[in-house]
């Protein structure tokens, strides 16, 4: 997985999931969404705890929203989905054995897709998909 060192996101900007988080629920690599809210759960923290997104298709993340219903509070729309940090552990052998942990939100900005990136995507209508991003 090629994750950037610094994650740039913005409210209202088109983004996409960059990791298969829950394939049964549609939260898969390339699933388009809009960033709606950055949630700082720890008081006086500069680290975001949850990134709230609105997926393009309403059927995506229904189980996920139900599973994390306890995270919803005032000001959080029920159609939004919480995206949580993922942790990956890597073992590196170089004279000694080192274990590295990578923590990051599995999301990235995606204003547009090349035709190669879009291969395999199921999009009903390119015009509608482009309009959805511009409109929202």
C-alpha positions as CSV (number, residue, x, y, z in Angstrom):
1,X,0.0,0.0,0.0
2,X,1.5,3.3,-1.1
3,X,0.4,5.7,1.6
4,X,1.7,9.3,1.6
5,X,3.6,10.5,4.7
6,X,1.2,13.4,5.1
7,X,-2.5,13.1,4.5
8,X,-4.2,16.1,2.9
9,X,-8.0,16.3,3.2
10,X,-10.5,19.1,3.2
11,X,-14.2,19.5,4.1
12,X,-16.5,19.1,1.1
13,X,-13.8,17.8,-1.1
14,X,-14.2,14.6,-3.2
15,X,-12.2,11.7,-1.7
16,X,-12.0,8.0,-2.0
17,X,-11.2,5.0,0.2
18,X,-7.7,3.7,-0.5
19,X,-7.9,0.4,1.3
20,X,-10.4,-2.5,1.4
21,X,-11.9,-1.7,4.9
22,X,-15.1,-3.8,4.7
23,X,-15.7,-5.4,1.3
24,X,-19.1,-6.9,2.3
25,X,-20.4,-3.4,3.1
26,X,-18.9,-1.7,0.1
27,X,-16.2,0.2,1.8
28,X,-13.5,-0.8,-0.7
29,X,-10.5,0.7,-2.4
30,X,-11.8,3.4,-4.8
31,X,-15.2,4.0,-3.2
32,X,-15.9,7.7,-3.8
33,X,-17.1,9.9,-0.9
34,X,-17.2,13.5,0.3
35,X,-15.4,14.5,3.5
36,X,-18.1,16.0,5.8
37,X,-16.5,16.5,9.2
38,X,-13.2,16.1,11.2
39,X,-14.0,14.8,14.7
40,X,-11.5,15.6,17.5
41,X,-12.7,13.3,20.3
42,X,-9.7,14.0,22.6
43,X,-9.9,17.4,24.1
44,X,-7.1,19.8,23.1
45,X,-5.7,17.3,20.6
46,X,-4.3,18.2,17.2
47,X,-4.9,14.7,16.0
48,X,-8.2,13.9,14.3
49,X,-10.0,10.8,15.8
50,X,-12.7,10.2,13.1
51,X,-13.2,11.4,9.5
52,X,-16.9,11.5,8.7
53,X,-17.7,11.0,5.0
54,X,-20.8,10.8,2.8
55,X,-20.6,8.0,0.3
56,X,-21.9,8.6,-3.3
57,X,-24.1,5.6,-3.1
58,X,-26.5,5.3,-0.1
59,X,-26.1,1.4,0.0
60,X,-22.4,1.7,1.0
61,X,-21.6,1.4,4.7
62,X,-25.0,0.5,6.0
63,X,-23.7,-2.2,8.3
64,X,-20.7,0.0,9.3
65,X,-23.0,2.9,10.3
66,X,-25.1,0.5,12.4
67,X,-22.0,-1.0,14.0
68,X,-20.6,2.4,15.0
69,X,-23.9,4.0,16.0
70,X,-22.4,4.8,19.4
71,X,-20.0,7.3,17.7
72,X,-22.8,9.5,16.4
73,X,-23.5,12.6,18.4
74,X,-25.2,15.9,17.9
75,X,-24.2,17.5,14.6
76,X,-23.4,14.2,12.9
77,X,-25.8,13.4,10.1
78,X,-27.1,9.7,10.2
79,X,-26.2,9.3,6.5
80,X,-22.5,10.0,7.2
81,X,-20.0,7.1,7.8
82,X,-17.1,7.2,10.4
83,X,-13.8,6.4,8.9
84,X,-11.3,5.3,11.6
85,X,-7.6,5.0,11.5
86,X,-6.2,1.7,10.4
87,X,-3.0,0.1,11.9
88,X,-0.6,-2.0,9.9
89,X,2.3,-3.8,11.5
90,X,5.4,-4.5,9.5
91,X,8.4,-6.6,10.5
92,X,11.7,-5.5,9.1
93,X,14.9,-7.5,9.3
94,X,18.1,-5.6,9.1
95,X,20.8,-7.0,11.4
96,X,18.1,-7.0,14.0
97,X,14.3,-7.5,13.8
98,X,12.3,-4.3,14.0
99,X,8.5,-4.0,14.1
100,X,7.0,-0.8,12.6
101,X,3.4,0.3,13.0
102,X,1.8,2.6,10.4
103,X,-1.4,4.4,11.5
104,X,-3.4,6.4,9.0
105,X,-6.9,7.0,7.8
106,X,-7.6,4.8,4.7
107,X,-8.8,7.8,2.6
108,X,-7.3,10.1,0.1
109,X,-8.4,13.1,-2.1
110,X,-9.6,12.2,-5.6
111,X,-10.8,15.1,-7.7
112,X,-10.7,12.9,-10.8
113,X,-9.7,9.5,-12.0
114,X,-7.7,8.5,-15.0
115,X,-9.2,5.9,-17.3
116,X,-6.6,3.4,-16.0
117,X,-7.6,4.1,-12.3
118,X,-11.3,3.7,-13.2
119,X,-10.8,0.3,-14.9
120,X,-12.9,-2.2,-12.9
121,X,-15.1,0.5,-11.3
122,X,-18.8,0.1,-11.6
123,X,-20.1,3.6,-12.5
124,X,-23.6,3.8,-14.0
125,X,-23.0,7.0,-15.8
126,X,-19.8,9.0,-16.1
127,X,-21.7,12.3,-16.5
128,X,-23.6,11.6,-13.3
129,X,-20.5,10.7,-11.4
130,X,-18.7,13.9,-12.5
131,X,-21.8,16.0,-11.8
132,X,-22.1,14.5,-8.3
133,X,-18.6,15.6,-7.4
134,X,-19.0,19.1,-8.9
135,X,-22.5,19.6,-7.4
136,X,-21.5,18.6,-3.9
